[in-house]
Amino acid sequence: TLIGSATRVDVGRPKAVQWATERDITTLAAPVTLDEPFTVLGIETSCDDTGVGIVRSDGKILGEALSSQAALHEEWGGVVPGIARDAHMEALDCMIELALSRAGLSSVADVDAVAVTVGPGLEICLRVGCETAKQIAKEHGKPFVGVHHLEAHVLMARLACETPPSFPFLTLLVSGGHCQLLLSRALGDHR
């Protein structure tokens, strides 16, 4: 089942987005009910690194793989979008296989859902991850979940802590060109 719309990307949106009031989150992802514990294949291609993770619903990272593009862009002094896109296309399948292997899974059929960064980020790079994730979800009959890049960074505080902070909490978000101090009040509500 394809859920959400990876074609609706938040590229160019204001940095301090009040997501819950500016758009209905269900336009990006309809509710999915999965039996716990479930596993998610996550794909991240928003800029210059190709990242893949296999995460269980309790927050445990079962396997991960990262392909850095730092050496490719070094001579240019910054990220070249076309080079980044091509590097994602070359690396993504291998990173998916490596993350699955590290998680002890034999194929994508073993995960319960597929998630992918849908923005903000470089559109031509995001497209590589989104199209691959949509294809995998459709081919294997898995739920497809679009993930807001910056909100994912914010929510890592809840995943990484033994005792996750409860809402509301203060977030210092430093991610590329997105540096902000936010009050995280709820899922989708960061001001």
N, C-alpha and C positions, 0 to 999 in steps of 0.2 A: 504494500500500500504506500503510495506517495503521499506524504503529508506536508503541507506548507508550500511555499513558493520560493525557490532559490533564485528566481529571477528578480525578486524585489530586494534590492541591495541598498543598504543605508549609506552608500558612498556620498560624501559631501554634506552630510547632516550636521547640524550644530553639535559642538563637543559636549555640552551639558544637556543631553537629551532627556526629557521627561517622557520616557517611552510609554509608560502606562496611559498617559493622557494624550499623547500626540498620535498614537496609532493603537489599534487593537492588536494585541500580541497574537491572536488567533489567525490573523492574516498571514503570519509567518509559519505557524505550526498549530495544527489542531491538536486537541488533547489526545494522548496515547495512553492506554492502560496496559502495562506489562506486569507480569507476575515477578515478584522479587525473589531472589536476586536476578537481575538481568544485566547483560553486558552491552556496551555501546562501542562501535567503531567510530572514532572521531578523526576528522581530517581537517588540517589547517594549512591553507595556502594563501594567506592574505597579503604577503609581501615577498620576502626573499628566502624563507626557510620552509621546507616541506616537512610538516609534522603529522604524525599519525599516532594515535593512542587507543588502547583497548582498556576501557574503564568499567568496573562493576558498579552497580547501583549504590553500594555502600561507600563509594569513593575510592576504593582500592584500584590503583593503576596496575593492571595485569601485564601489560606490555606496551612499549613505546619505541618509536624510531624517529630520528631527525636527520634530514639531509641539509647541511648548511651550504649556503651559496656565497659566503663571505669572500672566498678567494675569487669567485667569478666577477664580483662587482668592485673588488679592491682597486683595480687600475682606473676605474671610472670615478672613484671618489663618492659613490653612492649607488643606489639601486637603479638598474636599467630595466624598466618593466618588461620589454620583449625578451631579454635574456632570462629574467626571473621566470616568466611564463614557460619558456622552453625548458628550463631546468626543472620546473615542477612537473611538466609533462614527462620528462625523462625519468625522474626519481620516484614519482608517486606510487606506481605499482609495486616497485621494490620495497618502499617504506611500508606499504600495507602488508606485504608478505612478511617482512621482518617483524613488525609489531605483532602480527598474528602468531608467528613462531615464538616470540619471546613470551607471549601470553599462554603458550601451550595449546593453541587452537590450530586446527588444520586448514580451515577455510573461512571465508566470510559467512558461509552458511551457519557457522557456530555462534555468531553474535545475534543479538535480539533487535538492534536498531542501528541506524547509520546517522551520524551527526556531522555537520560541516559548517565551517565559518562562512557566513553569507555577507559579511561586511561589518564595519567599514574596512577598506583595504584597497589594493590595486585591482581594479575590475578585471583586467585580463588574467591576473593570477587567481583571483577568487573563482573565476569561471572554470579554471582547470579542476579545482577541488569540487566545486558544485556539480559539474557535469559528471565527474567520476562517481561522486557520492550518489547522485540520482540514478545513474546506471546500475550501480551495485544494489541499491535499495530495490529498484524495479526488478532486476534480474533474480534477486533472492527473496522477494516478497517481504522486505523489511520496512518498518516505519522509517521515514525520512524526517530529520529534524534540522531546521536551519538555526544556527547559533549566532547571536550578535557578538562580534569579536571582543568589544570592550566590556560587555557585561560578563563574558566568560572570564576575563581577567579579574573582575570584581569578585565573582563568585568563587574563585580559587581560594580566597581566604576561608571560605566555609568548608571547602574540600580538604585543604591542607592542615587544618587545625584539629587536634585531638578532640577539643571541645569547640565546635564551630561557633563563631559569634552569632548572636541572635540579632535580628533586625530590630531597630535601626543600628547601623554602625557607620563609622567614618572610613572612607576609602581614599587613599592616595594612589592614583592610577598614573603610572608612567609607562607608556607603550608607544615607542616610535614618536610620531608627531602628536600623540594624544596624551597630554599631561594635564590632569585635572584633580581637584579635590572635590569629592562627592559625598553626599549623605545618602547612603544606601538604605532605603526605607522598606523595600520589599522586592521580590522578583519583578523585574521590569520597571522599578521605580527608583531612579537614581538622580539626585538633583545637585 
